[in-house]
Amino acid sequence: MENENNQPVKSNSGRWFWGIFISLIVIAMFFVGISFLYLTKIISGSDGSLEINGKGNGKIAEVKLDFTIFSSEGIVRQFKKYGEDKSIKAIILRINTPGGGVAASQEIYEIVKKTRDSGKPVIVSIASLGASGGYYAACGGSTIIADEGSLVGSIGVIIQLVNYKELADKIGIKSMTITSGELKDAGNPFKDFSEKDRTYFQEIVDDTFEQFLGVVSKERKIDTAELKQYATGRVFTGRQALKIGLIDSIGTYEDAIRIAANMAGIDGEPTIVKEKEKSTLIERILDTFSNNELRSIKEELRSEFIDQPLLQYKFVY
C-alpha cells in the first residue's frame, strides 16, 4: 500500500493481530493457572486449614471469633471438625467481638461447652474485646484468659428500634398495616410506640437477660444476686474482670498456647492448626467458584445491612 506521495505505508493489521494474540495467550494462561490451582485444591482435599509446625507431640487448633455475631455456622463447623479430630488435643477460642445476635451467641456457647464437656480442653483467649455475646460464648470454655487492658463483660440485652412516624407525617407518607392482633406490628416504625409495645419488648429483653445471667452465674460460679450488680451492660478491663470472677487469669495469646499445651499434656512447642486466612487475590477468586462461599458472602451482607437480629447480646460503642 502506498500513500498519495507514493511512499509505502506500513499496515497496522499485523500489529493488531499480534496484540490480540498475545492478549489471548495471557488470558488463557491466567485461567489455566486458576483452573490448576482450583483442581489442586479439590484433589488435595484441602479443608482450608493451615498448619504451623511446632516441635511438640500434639496439635492445638485455633478458632477465631473476631466478627460481629450474626451467624454461628462457621464457628460451629470448626468446633465440630476439631472436636472430632483425635489428633487435636485442645482448642483455643480467640475472641475479639462486641457480640451480636442472641440465638447465634447461644449456639456458639453450646458447641464450645459440648466440646469442653467431651473432654477436649477449650481455652478462651480474649484479645481487645470479649463483650456481650462474645463473653456469653466464652463462658463455655474450660478457662478464660485476657490481657489486663482487654474489655470484658457487657452482660446485657439490647433491642434497637427506629421510629419514622414524625418524618413520614411531614413528607406526607401514610402507612396502613392490617394485623391479626394488637401486638403483631409492635415496633412498627410508622406508628407511635404504645405503652403495650414497650412492655412487650421489655418482657422479651428481661427474659433473655435472665438466660444470660443464668449461664454466667452457673459457669463462673457467681451468685446471681452478686452478679446483677455487674450485669448492667458495662464492660470491665481484664484486671477488673479478674477481680470479680469473670475471667480466670491475665495473659496473652502466647500464654493461652502454653496453658492449652499444659492442659492437653503436650510436651514442647505444639503444632497450631487454624483456618487459612484468604488474603491473596487468587484465593479470593477461587472462593468465587464455591456456591457455598457465595451464599455465605450473600448472607453476611444481608446480616450486616438488612437482617440484623432484633434481639442482641451486643456491646454498642
Number of C-alpha atoms within 10 A of each C-alpha: 8 9 8 6 6 8 9 10 9 10 9 8 9 10 11 11 11 11 12 12 12 12 12 12 11 12 12 12 12 12 11 12 13 16 13 12 15 18 12 12 14 11 9 9 9 10 10 11 12 13 14 11 12 13 10 13 15 20 25 25 27 22 21 17 22 19 14 18 26 22 22 18 12 13 19 18 12 18 22 14 12 22 25 13 11 11 13 19 24 31 32 26 25 22 25 23 25 26 30 28 23 25 19 23 25 21 17 26 24 18 22 30 21 17 23 20 14 11 13 22 25 30 27 31 30 32 23 20 26 32 32 32 33 33 31 27 28 33 24 27 25 22 21 25 27 31 20 19 15 22 25 31 27 26 26 25 26 22 14 9 10 10 14 13 17 14 11 15 12 8 8 9 12 10 12 7 9 8 9 7 8 10 13 12 14 17 19 18 16 19 18 14 16 12 8 12 17 12 11 14 15 14 11 13 19 14 12 20 18 15 13 22 22 16 18 24 19 12 17 19 12 17 13 16 10 11 20 14 8 18 20 13 18 15 21 22 17 28 19 17 23 19 11 15 13 27 25 18 21 20 18 16 17 10 15 25 23 16 19 26 26 13 16 20 13 19 12 14 16 22 21 20 20 20 15 11 10 13 8 9 9 13 14 12 13 17 15 13 11 11 10 11 14 13 12 15 13 12 15 16 13 13 16 14 8 10 12 16 19 12 18 25 33 27 26 12 4
